Amino acid sequence: MKVFRISSLFILACLAVLLRIHPAIADTPKHYTDLKFSPPPEVRVPDYTQFKLKNGMTVYLMEDHELPLVSGTALVRTGDRFEPANQVGLGELTGTVMRSGGTQKRSADQLNQLLEQRAASIETGIATTSGSASFNTLSEDLPEVFDLFAEVIQQPAFAEDKLAIAKVQAQGGIARRNDDPNGIAGREFQKLIYGEQSPYARIPEFSTLANITRNDLVAFYRRSFRPEQMLLGVVGDFEPKQMRSLIEAKFGTWNPTGQKMPSSLPSVTQAKQGGIFFANQPQLNQSYLQIGHLGGALNSPDYPALSVMEDVLSGFGRRLFNEVRSRQGLAYSVFASWGAQFDYPGVFLAGGETRSQATVPFIQAVKKEIERIRQEPISAEELAFAKDTVLNSFIFNFQDPAQTLSRLLRYEYFGYPKDFIFQYRKGVEATTVADVQRVAQKYLQPEKLVTMVVGNEKEINPPLSSLGQPVSAVDITIPQPAAGR
Protein backbone atom coordinates (compact mmCIF):
# COMPACT_ATOMS: atom_id res chain seq x y z
CA MET A 1 0.00 0.00 0.00
CA LYS A 2 2.89 2.38 0.90
CA VAL A 3 4.63 1.67 -2.41
CA PHE A 4 1.36 2.42 -4.25
CA ARG A 5 0.95 5.78 -2.45
CA ILE A 6 4.56 6.80 -3.19
CA SER A 7 4.10 5.86 -6.88
CA SER A 8 0.85 7.82 -7.09
CA LEU A 9 2.43 10.93 -5.56
CA PHE A 10 5.37 10.66 -7.94
CA ILE A 11 3.05 10.49 -10.97
CA LEU A 12 1.02 13.48 -9.78
CA ALA A 13 4.20 15.50 -9.26
CA CYS A 14 5.37 14.71 -12.78
CA LEU A 15 2.01 15.73 -14.23
CA ALA A 16 2.16 19.04 -12.37
CA VAL A 17 5.60 19.80 -13.81
CA LEU A 18 4.49 18.92 -17.32
CA LEU A 19 1.40 21.12 -17.06
CA ARG A 20 3.58 24.07 -15.99
CA ILE A 21 5.82 23.55 -18.97
CA HIS A 22 2.99 22.85 -21.44
CA PRO A 23 -0.17 24.53 -20.20
CA ALA A 24 -3.37 23.35 -21.85
CA ILE A 25 -4.63 25.78 -24.49
CA ALA A 26 -8.24 25.37 -25.55
CA ASP A 27 -9.05 26.21 -29.17
CA THR A 28 -11.44 29.11 -29.53
CA PRO A 29 -14.68 27.73 -31.04
CA LYS A 30 -15.18 28.92 -34.62
CA HIS A 31 -18.39 30.18 -36.13
CA TYR A 32 -19.69 27.84 -38.85
CA THR A 33 -19.07 30.55 -41.50
CA ASP A 34 -15.36 30.50 -40.60
CA LEU A 35 -14.97 26.80 -41.29
CA LYS A 36 -12.74 25.99 -44.25
CA PHE A 37 -13.36 23.02 -46.50
CA SER A 38 -10.67 21.29 -48.49
CA PRO A 39 -11.41 20.91 -52.21
CA PRO A 40 -13.73 17.94 -52.79
CA PRO A 41 -12.04 14.89 -54.33
CA GLU A 42 -12.60 14.14 -57.97
CA VAL A 43 -15.48 11.85 -58.85
CA ARG A 44 -14.05 8.93 -60.78
CA VAL A 45 -16.12 6.34 -62.58
CA PRO A 46 -14.48 2.90 -62.34
CA ASP A 47 -13.95 0.95 -65.52
CA TYR A 48 -16.96 -1.03 -66.63
CA THR A 49 -18.19 -3.14 -69.52
CA GLN A 50 -21.47 -2.51 -71.31
CA PHE A 51 -23.16 -4.81 -73.81
CA LYS A 52 -26.61 -5.74 -75.08
CA LEU A 53 -28.12 -9.20 -75.47
CA LYS A 54 -29.88 -10.15 -78.70
CA ASN A 55 -33.24 -9.89 -76.93
CA GLY A 56 -32.55 -6.23 -76.10
CA MET A 57 -31.48 -6.43 -72.45
CA THR A 58 -28.72 -3.91 -71.62
CA VAL A 59 -26.00 -5.07 -69.22
CA TYR A 60 -23.34 -3.23 -67.20
CA LEU A 61 -20.48 -5.11 -65.52
CA MET A 62 -18.19 -3.42 -62.97
CA GLU A 63 -15.46 -5.38 -61.17
CA ASP A 64 -14.68 -4.77 -57.50
CA HIS A 65 -12.42 -7.35 -55.87
CA GLU A 66 -12.11 -5.69 -52.47
CA LEU A 67 -14.54 -8.20 -50.90
CA PRO A 68 -15.71 -11.67 -52.03
CA LEU A 69 -19.20 -10.37 -52.81
CA VAL A 70 -21.31 -9.87 -55.92
CA SER A 71 -24.51 -7.85 -56.21
CA GLY A 72 -26.77 -7.03 -59.11
CA THR A 73 -29.75 -4.82 -59.86
CA ALA A 74 -32.16 -4.95 -62.76
CA LEU A 75 -34.06 -1.74 -63.52
CA VAL A 76 -37.33 -2.34 -65.33
CA ARG A 77 -39.23 0.17 -67.46
CA THR A 78 -42.50 0.12 -65.58
CA GLY A 79 -44.02 1.84 -62.55
CA ASP A 80 -47.24 2.15 -60.62
CA ARG A 81 -47.95 5.32 -62.62
CA PHE A 82 -49.13 2.92 -65.34
CA GLU A 83 -51.65 1.03 -63.21
CA PRO A 84 -55.38 1.66 -63.84
CA ALA A 85 -57.01 4.30 -61.64
CA ASN A 86 -59.46 1.74 -60.23
CA GLN A 87 -56.60 -0.62 -59.29
CA VAL A 88 -54.24 1.63 -57.37
CA GLY A 89 -51.85 -0.67 -55.52
CA LEU A 90 -51.49 -3.09 -58.43
CA GLY A 91 -47.86 -2.18 -59.13
CA GLU A 92 -46.77 -2.50 -55.52
CA LEU A 93 -48.58 -5.83 -55.09
CA THR A 94 -47.02 -7.16 -58.29
CA GLY A 95 -43.52 -6.25 -57.11
CA THR A 96 -44.13 -7.77 -53.68
CA VAL A 97 -45.74 -11.06 -54.66
CA MET A 98 -43.31 -11.59 -57.53
CA ARG A 99 -40.75 -12.41 -54.83
CA SER A 100 -42.89 -13.55 -51.89
CA GLY A 101 -44.94 -15.93 -54.07
CA GLY A 102 -42.04 -18.16 -55.10
CA THR A 103 -41.43 -19.42 -58.63
CA GLN A 104 -42.93 -22.01 -60.94
CA LYS A 105 -40.14 -24.38 -59.90
CA ARG A 106 -39.86 -23.61 -56.20
CA SER A 107 -42.25 -22.55 -53.46
CA ALA A 108 -41.55 -19.40 -51.49
CA ASP A 109 -40.34 -21.49 -48.53
CA GLN A 110 -37.95 -23.48 -50.72
CA LEU A 111 -36.60 -20.31 -52.29
CA ASN A 112 -36.11 -18.67 -48.89
CA GLN A 113 -34.34 -21.74 -47.53
CA LEU A 114 -31.91 -21.91 -50.45
CA LEU A 115 -31.02 -18.26 -50.03
CA GLU A 116 -30.69 -18.45 -46.24
CA GLN A 117 -28.28 -21.38 -46.56
CA ARG A 118 -26.01 -19.15 -48.64
CA ALA A 119 -26.53 -15.90 -46.68
CA ALA A 120 -27.83 -14.46 -49.96
CA SER A 121 -30.84 -12.33 -50.85
CA ILE A 122 -33.13 -11.65 -53.80
CA GLU A 123 -35.64 -8.80 -53.73
CA THR A 124 -38.15 -7.34 -56.19
CA GLY A 125 -40.36 -4.26 -56.17
CA ILE A 126 -42.25 -1.73 -58.26
CA ALA A 127 -42.26 1.97 -57.37
CA THR A 128 -43.71 5.02 -59.11
CA THR A 129 -41.29 5.31 -62.03
CA SER A 130 -39.57 1.92 -62.23
CA GLY A 131 -39.46 -1.68 -61.19
CA SER A 132 -36.45 -3.50 -59.80
CA ALA A 133 -35.01 -6.89 -58.99
CA SER A 134 -31.78 -7.33 -57.06
CA PHE A 135 -29.50 -10.00 -55.60
CA ASN A 136 -26.59 -10.14 -53.16
CA THR A 137 -24.33 -13.15 -52.69
CA LEU A 138 -20.89 -14.43 -51.82
CA SER A 139 -18.71 -14.86 -54.90
CA GLU A 140 -18.47 -18.62 -54.37
CA ASP A 141 -22.28 -18.93 -54.53
CA LEU A 142 -22.76 -16.69 -57.57
CA PRO A 143 -23.78 -19.42 -60.09
CA GLU A 144 -26.48 -20.85 -57.82
CA VAL A 145 -27.85 -17.50 -56.63
CA PHE A 146 -27.82 -15.95 -60.09
CA ASP A 147 -29.78 -18.96 -61.35
CA LEU A 148 -32.42 -18.28 -58.68
CA PHE A 149 -32.37 -14.57 -59.57
CA ALA A 150 -33.11 -15.36 -63.22
CA GLU A 151 -35.82 -17.78 -62.13
CA VAL A 152 -37.58 -15.17 -59.98
CA ILE A 153 -37.53 -12.67 -62.85
CA GLN A 154 -38.65 -15.03 -65.60
CA GLN A 155 -40.88 -17.56 -63.80
CA PRO A 156 -42.69 -15.99 -60.82
CA ALA A 157 -45.62 -18.05 -59.54
CA PHE A 158 -47.76 -15.27 -58.00
CA ALA A 159 -49.18 -17.70 -55.44
CA GLU A 160 -52.75 -16.84 -54.43
CA ASP A 161 -52.09 -17.26 -50.71
CA LYS A 162 -49.16 -14.84 -50.84
CA LEU A 163 -51.29 -12.30 -52.72
CA ALA A 164 -53.88 -12.58 -49.96
CA ILE A 165 -51.22 -11.89 -47.32
CA ALA A 166 -49.87 -8.91 -49.28
CA LYS A 167 -53.38 -7.49 -49.56
CA VAL A 168 -53.96 -7.79 -45.81
CA GLN A 169 -50.68 -5.97 -45.19
CA ALA A 170 -51.67 -3.22 -47.63
CA GLN A 171 -55.08 -2.92 -45.99
CA GLY A 172 -53.37 -2.54 -42.62
CA GLY A 173 -51.37 0.35 -44.03
CA ILE A 174 -54.56 2.04 -45.24
CA ALA A 175 -56.23 1.61 -41.84
CA ARG A 176 -53.23 3.19 -40.06
CA ARG A 177 -52.42 5.97 -42.51
CA ASN A 178 -53.90 8.74 -40.36
CA ASP A 179 -51.85 7.78 -37.31
CA ASP A 180 -48.91 9.95 -38.40
CA PRO A 181 -49.58 13.70 -38.75
CA ASN A 182 -46.50 14.18 -40.92
CA GLY A 183 -47.76 11.41 -43.17
CA ILE A 184 -51.13 13.15 -43.48
CA ALA A 185 -49.48 16.46 -44.38
CA GLY A 186 -47.24 14.88 -47.02
CA ARG A 187 -49.96 12.75 -48.58
CA GLU A 188 -52.54 15.53 -48.82
CA PHE A 189 -49.97 18.05 -50.03
CA GLN A 190 -49.08 15.79 -52.96
CA LYS A 191 -52.77 15.60 -53.88
CA LEU A 192 -53.07 19.40 -53.78
CA ILE A 193 -50.08 19.80 -56.08
CA TYR A 194 -50.57 16.97 -58.58
CA GLY A 195 -54.31 16.36 -58.23
CA GLU A 196 -56.09 13.51 -56.44
CA GLN A 197 -56.32 11.40 -59.60
CA SER A 198 -52.73 11.95 -60.69
CA PRO A 199 -50.60 8.78 -60.60
CA TYR A 200 -48.03 10.86 -58.71
CA ALA A 201 -50.44 11.48 -55.83
CA ARG A 202 -53.20 8.87 -55.75
CA ILE A 203 -53.11 6.25 -53.01
CA PRO A 204 -54.50 2.74 -52.57
CA GLU A 205 -57.94 2.36 -51.03
CA PHE A 206 -59.80 -0.70 -49.80
CA SER A 207 -61.91 -0.53 -52.96
CA THR A 208 -58.97 -0.41 -55.38
CA LEU A 209 -57.27 -3.36 -53.66
CA ALA A 210 -60.52 -5.33 -53.89
CA ASN A 211 -60.44 -4.89 -57.68
CA ILE A 212 -57.06 -6.63 -58.01
CA THR A 213 -56.82 -10.35 -58.81
CA ARG A 214 -53.93 -12.72 -59.42
CA ASN A 215 -54.57 -12.45 -63.17
CA ASP A 216 -54.11 -8.69 -62.91
CA LEU A 217 -50.71 -9.20 -61.29
CA VAL A 218 -49.67 -11.63 -64.01
CA ALA A 219 -50.77 -9.23 -66.75
CA PHE A 220 -48.95 -6.27 -65.17
CA TYR A 221 -45.82 -8.40 -64.71
CA ARG A 222 -45.86 -9.54 -68.35
CA ARG A 223 -46.13 -5.97 -69.58
CA SER A 224 -43.28 -4.89 -67.27
CA PHE A 225 -40.61 -7.55 -66.98
CA ARG A 226 -39.31 -7.93 -70.50
CA PRO A 227 -35.64 -8.02 -71.63
CA GLU A 228 -35.94 -5.01 -73.94
CA GLN A 229 -37.33 -3.01 -70.99
CA MET A 230 -34.61 -4.09 -68.57
CA LEU A 231 -31.15 -2.83 -67.61
CA LEU A 232 -29.00 -5.19 -65.55
CA GLY A 233 -26.00 -3.99 -63.58
CA VAL A 234 -23.65 -6.39 -61.77
CA VAL A 235 -20.81 -5.26 -59.50
CA GLY A 236 -18.35 -7.19 -57.38
CA ASP A 237 -15.83 -9.98 -57.25
CA PHE A 238 -16.27 -11.82 -60.56
CA GLU A 239 -14.38 -12.57 -63.76
CA PRO A 240 -16.01 -10.55 -66.59
CA LYS A 241 -15.97 -13.26 -69.28
CA GLN A 242 -17.51 -15.81 -66.93
CA MET A 243 -20.11 -13.29 -65.73
CA ARG A 244 -21.06 -12.46 -69.30
CA SER A 245 -21.39 -16.14 -70.16
CA LEU A 246 -23.59 -16.65 -67.09
CA ILE A 247 -25.87 -13.75 -68.06
CA GLU A 248 -26.15 -14.95 -71.65
CA ALA A 249 -26.94 -18.48 -70.49
CA LYS A 250 -29.67 -17.40 -68.05
CA PHE A 251 -31.23 -14.49 -69.97
CA GLY A 252 -30.13 -14.82 -73.61
CA THR A 253 -33.01 -17.05 -74.71
CA TRP A 254 -35.69 -15.16 -72.76
CA ASN A 255 -38.14 -13.76 -75.33
CA PRO A 256 -41.59 -13.16 -73.86
CA THR A 257 -44.42 -12.13 -76.13
CA GLY A 258 -47.37 -9.84 -75.58
CA GLN A 259 -48.04 -6.19 -74.90
CA LYS A 260 -45.36 -3.83 -73.58
CA MET A 261 -45.63 -0.90 -71.19
CA PRO A 262 -46.71 2.38 -72.88
CA SER A 263 -43.91 4.81 -73.71
CA SER A 264 -45.94 7.99 -73.09
CA LEU A 265 -45.93 9.38 -69.56
CA PRO A 266 -48.82 10.89 -67.58
CA SER A 267 -49.07 14.66 -67.97
CA VAL A 268 -48.36 16.91 -64.99
CA THR A 269 -49.88 20.28 -64.09
CA GLN A 270 -50.32 21.97 -60.71
CA ALA A 271 -53.83 21.22 -59.44
CA LYS A 272 -54.30 23.94 -56.81
CA GLN A 273 -52.91 27.36 -57.61
CA GLY A 274 -52.23 28.65 -54.11
CA GLY A 275 -54.51 28.49 -51.07
CA ILE A 276 -54.55 27.29 -47.47
CA PHE A 277 -55.78 23.79 -46.67
CA PHE A 278 -56.38 22.33 -43.24
CA ALA A 279 -56.92 18.88 -41.74
CA ASN A 280 -58.26 19.14 -38.22
CA GLN A 281 -56.78 16.71 -35.69
CA PRO A 282 -58.14 17.68 -32.25
CA GLN A 283 -55.76 15.37 -30.38
CA LEU A 284 -52.67 17.33 -31.48
CA ASN A 285 -50.91 20.10 -29.56
CA GLN A 286 -48.73 21.18 -32.48
CA SER A 287 -49.04 21.78 -36.21
CA TYR A 288 -47.41 20.01 -39.14
CA LEU A 289 -46.97 22.15 -42.25
CA GLN A 290 -46.01 21.80 -45.89
CA ILE A 291 -45.79 24.84 -48.17
CA GLY A 292 -44.84 24.72 -51.83
CA HIS A 293 -45.65 24.39 -55.49
CA LEU A 294 -44.62 22.34 -58.54
CA GLY A 295 -40.87 21.98 -58.95
CA GLY A 296 -38.75 20.84 -61.88
CA ALA A 297 -36.63 18.11 -63.44
CA LEU A 298 -33.03 17.10 -62.85
CA ASN A 299 -32.04 17.78 -66.46
CA SER A 300 -32.88 21.49 -66.18
CA PRO A 301 -29.78 23.60 -66.92
CA ASP A 302 -30.69 25.60 -63.80
CA TYR A 303 -30.76 22.60 -61.47
CA PRO A 304 -27.19 23.16 -60.16
CA ALA A 305 -27.99 26.77 -59.19
CA LEU A 306 -31.28 25.64 -57.63
CA SER A 307 -29.33 23.12 -55.52
CA VAL A 308 -27.15 25.95 -54.23
CA MET A 309 -30.25 28.08 -53.56
CA GLU A 310 -31.77 25.19 -51.58
CA ASP A 311 -28.67 24.93 -49.40
CA VAL A 312 -28.75 28.65 -48.64
CA LEU A 313 -32.33 28.29 -47.45
CA SER A 314 -32.29 24.98 -45.63
CA GLY A 315 -30.13 23.09 -43.17
CA PHE A 316 -28.28 23.69 -39.92
CA GLY A 317 -27.03 27.27 -39.77
CA ARG A 318 -28.92 28.30 -42.90
CA ARG A 319 -31.53 31.01 -43.34
CA LEU A 320 -34.67 29.15 -42.30
CA PHE A 321 -32.94 27.52 -39.35
CA ASN A 322 -31.35 30.76 -38.16
CA GLU A 323 -34.39 32.99 -38.61
CA VAL A 324 -37.47 30.82 -38.08
CA ARG A 325 -36.13 28.37 -35.50
CA SER A 326 -33.28 30.10 -33.68
CA ARG A 327 -34.07 33.83 -33.75
CA GLN A 328 -37.88 33.75 -33.67
CA GLY A 329 -38.28 30.41 -31.91
CA LEU A 330 -41.18 29.42 -34.17
CA ALA A 331 -40.26 25.84 -35.08
CA TYR A 332 -39.19 22.52 -33.70
CA SER A 333 -37.96 21.77 -37.22
CA VAL A 334 -37.95 23.74 -40.47
CA PHE A 335 -36.72 22.88 -43.95
CA ALA A 336 -36.92 23.65 -47.66
CA SER A 337 -36.00 21.66 -50.76
CA TRP A 338 -36.09 22.14 -54.50
CA GLY A 339 -37.59 18.82 -55.56
CA ALA A 340 -36.61 17.55 -59.00
CA GLN A 341 -37.42 14.21 -60.62
CA PHE A 342 -35.80 12.48 -63.59
CA ASP A 343 -38.71 12.58 -66.03
CA TYR A 344 -41.52 14.61 -64.45
CA PRO A 345 -41.67 17.77 -62.32
CA GLY A 346 -40.93 17.40 -58.63
CA VAL A 347 -42.08 19.76 -55.88
CA PHE A 348 -40.57 22.82 -54.25
CA LEU A 349 -41.33 22.22 -50.60
CA ALA A 350 -40.84 24.13 -47.37
CA GLY A 351 -42.29 23.16 -44.03
CA GLY A 352 -41.77 21.93 -40.53
CA GLU A 353 -43.39 21.47 -37.14
CA THR A 354 -44.40 24.14 -34.64
CA ARG A 355 -46.55 24.61 -31.55
CA SER A 356 -50.18 25.31 -32.35
CA GLN A 357 -50.11 28.98 -31.28
CA ALA A 358 -47.14 29.67 -33.58
CA THR A 359 -48.73 28.21 -36.72
CA VAL A 360 -49.61 31.51 -38.41
CA PRO A 361 -46.33 33.28 -37.52
CA PHE A 362 -44.45 30.19 -38.79
CA ILE A 363 -46.19 30.38 -42.19
CA GLN A 364 -45.51 34.11 -42.42
CA ALA A 365 -41.84 33.71 -41.48
CA VAL A 366 -41.22 30.93 -44.02
CA LYS A 367 -42.90 32.88 -46.82
CA LYS A 368 -40.88 35.96 -45.88
CA GLU A 369 -37.63 34.02 -46.30
CA ILE A 370 -38.79 32.70 -49.67
CA GLU A 371 -39.51 36.26 -50.77
CA ARG A 372 -36.22 37.54 -49.37
CA ILE A 373 -34.09 35.15 -51.40
CA ARG A 374 -36.00 36.26 -54.49
CA GLN A 375 -35.53 39.98 -53.86
CA GLU A 376 -32.10 40.26 -52.20
CA PRO A 377 -28.80 38.82 -53.49
CA ILE A 378 -27.25 36.30 -51.13
CA SER A 379 -23.84 37.13 -49.68
CA ALA A 380 -20.57 35.89 -51.14
CA GLU A 381 -19.99 33.95 -47.91
CA GLU A 382 -23.36 32.20 -48.20
CA LEU A 383 -22.61 31.29 -51.81
CA ALA A 384 -19.19 29.84 -51.02
CA PHE A 385 -20.46 27.84 -48.04
CA ALA A 386 -23.44 26.48 -49.96
CA LYS A 387 -21.34 25.45 -52.96
CA ASP A 388 -18.81 23.70 -50.75
CA THR A 389 -21.60 21.88 -48.92
CA VAL A 390 -23.35 20.75 -52.11
CA LEU A 391 -20.12 19.57 -53.72
CA ASN A 392 -18.90 17.74 -50.63
CA SER A 393 -22.30 16.09 -50.13
CA PHE A 394 -22.39 15.06 -53.78
CA ILE A 395 -19.19 13.06 -53.38
CA PHE A 396 -20.88 10.67 -50.93
CA ASN A 397 -23.06 9.37 -53.77
CA PHE A 398 -19.95 7.76 -55.26
CA GLN A 399 -18.16 6.22 -52.29
CA ASP A 400 -18.03 2.73 -53.78
CA PRO A 401 -18.50 1.06 -57.19
CA ALA A 402 -22.01 -0.17 -56.31
CA GLN A 403 -23.25 3.39 -55.76
CA THR A 404 -21.59 4.58 -58.96
CA LEU A 405 -23.06 1.73 -61.00
CA SER A 406 -26.51 2.51 -59.58
CA ARG A 407 -26.14 6.09 -60.83
CA LEU A 408 -25.07 4.93 -64.28
CA LEU A 409 -28.08 2.64 -64.52
CA ARG A 410 -30.42 5.47 -63.51
CA TYR A 411 -28.95 7.82 -66.10
CA GLU A 412 -29.28 5.16 -68.79
CA TYR A 413 -32.82 4.33 -67.67
CA PHE A 414 -34.03 7.91 -67.90
CA GLY A 415 -32.02 8.82 -70.99
CA TYR A 416 -29.53 11.13 -69.29
CA PRO A 417 -26.00 11.59 -70.67
CA LYS A 418 -23.36 9.37 -69.07
CA ASP A 419 -21.38 12.44 -68.00
CA PHE A 420 -24.36 13.99 -66.21
CA ILE A 421 -22.55 13.72 -62.88
CA PHE A 422 -19.71 15.84 -64.24
CA GLN A 423 -22.06 18.34 -65.88
CA TYR A 424 -23.86 18.81 -62.57
CA ARG A 425 -20.65 19.34 -60.64
CA LYS A 426 -19.36 21.90 -63.14
CA GLY A 427 -22.70 23.68 -62.95
CA VAL A 428 -22.48 23.97 -59.17
CA GLU A 429 -18.88 25.17 -59.34
CA ALA A 430 -19.86 27.86 -61.87
CA THR A 431 -22.88 29.15 -59.91
CA THR A 432 -22.70 32.85 -58.96
CA VAL A 433 -24.60 35.12 -56.60
CA ALA A 434 -26.49 36.44 -59.63
CA ASP A 435 -27.38 32.90 -60.71
CA VAL A 436 -28.97 32.13 -57.33
CA GLN A 437 -31.10 35.26 -57.42
CA ARG A 438 -32.04 34.64 -61.06
CA VAL A 439 -33.29 31.09 -60.41
CA ALA A 440 -35.02 32.16 -57.19
CA GLN A 441 -36.93 34.85 -59.08
CA LYS A 442 -37.71 32.51 -61.98
CA TYR A 443 -38.70 29.34 -60.16
CA LEU A 444 -40.00 30.40 -56.74
CA GLN A 445 -43.57 31.58 -57.30
CA PRO A 446 -45.20 32.98 -54.13
CA GLU A 447 -48.59 33.32 -55.81
CA LYS A 448 -48.67 29.56 -56.44
CA LEU A 449 -47.66 28.47 -52.93
CA VAL A 450 -50.03 25.87 -51.52
CA THR A 451 -50.12 25.63 -47.72
CA MET A 452 -51.17 22.37 -46.08
CA VAL A 453 -51.64 22.36 -42.29
CA VAL A 454 -52.42 19.42 -40.01
CA GLY A 455 -53.24 20.54 -36.49
CA ASN A 456 -55.74 21.32 -33.74
CA GLU A 457 -58.15 24.00 -34.96
CA LYS A 458 -59.11 25.15 -31.44
CA GLU A 459 -55.50 25.73 -30.41
CA ILE A 460 -54.32 27.58 -33.52
CA ASN A 461 -54.47 31.21 -32.45
CA PRO A 462 -54.42 33.50 -34.36
CA PRO A 463 -56.54 31.38 -36.70
CA LEU A 464 -55.44 30.47 -40.22
CA SER A 465 -58.11 32.81 -41.60
CA SER A 466 -56.02 35.75 -40.32
CA LEU A 467 -53.60 35.10 -43.20
CA GLY A 468 -56.15 36.73 -45.52
CA GLN A 469 -56.93 33.69 -47.67
CA PRO A 470 -59.85 31.27 -47.62
CA VAL A 471 -59.13 28.14 -45.60
CA SER A 472 -60.36 24.91 -47.18
CA ALA A 473 -61.04 21.85 -45.01
CA VAL A 474 -59.41 18.61 -46.14
CA ASP A 475 -61.38 15.43 -45.56
CA ILE A 476 -59.00 12.63 -44.56
CA THR A 477 -61.71 10.10 -43.71
CA ILE A 478 -60.71 6.61 -44.82
CA PRO A 479 -63.39 5.07 -47.06
CA GLN A 480 -64.34 1.72 -45.59
CA PRO A 481 -64.47 -1.49 -47.63
CA ALA A 482 -67.78 -2.42 -49.17
CA ALA A 483 -69.84 -5.06 -47.39
CA GLY A 484 -68.89 -8.59 -48.34
CA ARG A 485 -65.41 -7.68 -49.47
Helices and strands as residue ranges (DSSP letters): H 2-21, G 32-34, E 49-52, E 58-63, E 69-76, G 80-82, G 85-87, H 90-100, H 108-117, E 121-126, E 131-138, G 139-141, H 142-154, H 160-175, H 181-194, H 206-210, H 214-224, G 227-229, E 230-236, H 240-251, E 275-280, E 286-294, E 296-297, H 303-313, H 319-320, I 321-327, E 333-338, E 340-341, E 347-355, G 356-358, H 359-375, H 380-395, G 396-398, H 401-413, H 420-430, H 433-443, G 446-448, E 450-455, G 457-459, G 464-467, E 471-473
